[in-house]
Amino acid sequence: MPSFEYCLMVPANRIGYKLNGGPFSLMELKVIQEVVTLTVFTVFSLALFKTETFKWNHLAGFACLVLAVFFIFKK
């Protein structure tokens, strides 16, 4: 059975795509999907798995994601 997040993601990608009348290209949609997925996973894992901690390399990885979003959306 598909997860709730997946059920929202597929229609949102189809609606958001430029050729279907949306504002985003395929690359932009993929970057948005990855950032949302990794953010949800991080919050979920930190909240439910108490043995996990947030370290400097995780912060560096998120900084790279922010840079990826900046470069992909830059016109």
C-alpha positions as a Python dict, from the first residue, in 0.01 Angstrom:
ca = {
    (1, 'M'): (0, 0, 0),
    (2, 'P'): (149, 340, -97),
    (3, 'S'): (239, 581, 178),
    (4, 'F'): (46, 902, 236),
    (5, 'E'): (341, 1111, 117),
    (6, 'Y'): (358, 917, -212),
    (7, 'C'): (-17, 958, -270),
    (8, 'L'): (28, 1337, -254),
    (9, 'M'): (353, 1348, -451),
    (10, 'V'): (241, 1188, -779),
    (11, 'P'): (-60, 1416, -847),
    (12, 'A'): (138, 1720, -732),
    (13, 'N'): (416, 1640, -979),
    (14, 'R'): (170, 1597, -1265),
    (15, 'I'): (-10, 1922, -1180),
    (16, 'G'): (312, 2116, -1118),
    (17, 'Y'): (481, 2022, -1447),
    (18, 'K'): (503, 2298, -1710),
    (19, 'L'): (348, 2093, -1991),
    (20, 'N'): (43, 2028, -1770),
    (21, 'G'): (-2, 2398, -1690),
    (22, 'G'): (218, 2410, -1379),
    (23, 'P'): (509, 2642, -1305),
    (24, 'F'): (793, 2387, -1265),
    (25, 'S'): (1032, 2201, -1496),
    (26, 'L'): (1120, 1835, -1438),
    (27, 'M'): (1451, 1928, -1274),
    (28, 'E'): (1282, 2172, -1037),
    (29, 'L'): (1018, 1915, -941),
    (30, 'K'): (1284, 1652, -868),
    (31, 'V'): (1483, 1887, -645),
    (32, 'I'): (1167, 1986, -457),
    (33, 'Q'): (1081, 1617, -410),
    (34, 'E'): (1426, 1531, -274),
    (35, 'V'): (1436, 1824, -31),
    (36, 'V'): (1088, 1746, 104),
    (37, 'T'): (1164, 1373, 133),
    (38, 'L'): (1494, 1425, 317),
    (39, 'T'): (1345, 1688, 547),
    (40, 'V'): (1052, 1464, 642),
    (41, 'F'): (1287, 1169, 693),
    (42, 'T'): (1520, 1373, 916),
    (43, 'V'): (1239, 1504, 1135),
    (44, 'F'): (1082, 1156, 1155),
    (45, 'S'): (1408, 981, 1244),
    (46, 'L'): (1507, 1238, 1507),
    (47, 'A'): (1161, 1229, 1666),
    (48, 'L'): (1111, 852, 1674),
    (49, 'F'): (1459, 706, 1697),
    (50, 'K'): (1614, 854, 2008),
    (51, 'T'): (1953, 697, 1935),
    (52, 'E'): (1998, 922, 1629),
    (53, 'T'): (2159, 1263, 1668),
    (54, 'F'): (2194, 1559, 1435),
    (55, 'K'): (2566, 1617, 1363),
    (56, 'W'): (2767, 1877, 1175),
    (57, 'N'): (2788, 1662, 861),
    (58, 'H'): (2408, 1644, 846),
    (59, 'L'): (2398, 2023, 863),
    (60, 'A'): (2658, 2041, 586),
    (61, 'G'): (2445, 1807, 374),
    (62, 'F'): (2139, 2027, 421),
    (63, 'A'): (2347, 2330, 324),
    (64, 'C'): (2435, 2149, 1),
    (65, 'L'): (2063, 2087, -57),
    (66, 'V'): (1993, 2458, -13),
    (67, 'L'): (2266, 2533, -268),
    (68, 'A'): (2115, 2275, -505),
    (69, 'V'): (1777, 2446, -480),
    (70, 'F'): (1941, 2785, -539),
    (71, 'F'): (2125, 2670, -851),
    (72, 'I'): (1835, 2471, -1000),
    (73, 'F'): (1588, 2761, -959),
    (74, 'K'): (1833, 3030, -1076),
    (75, 'K'): (1729, 3161, -1417),
}
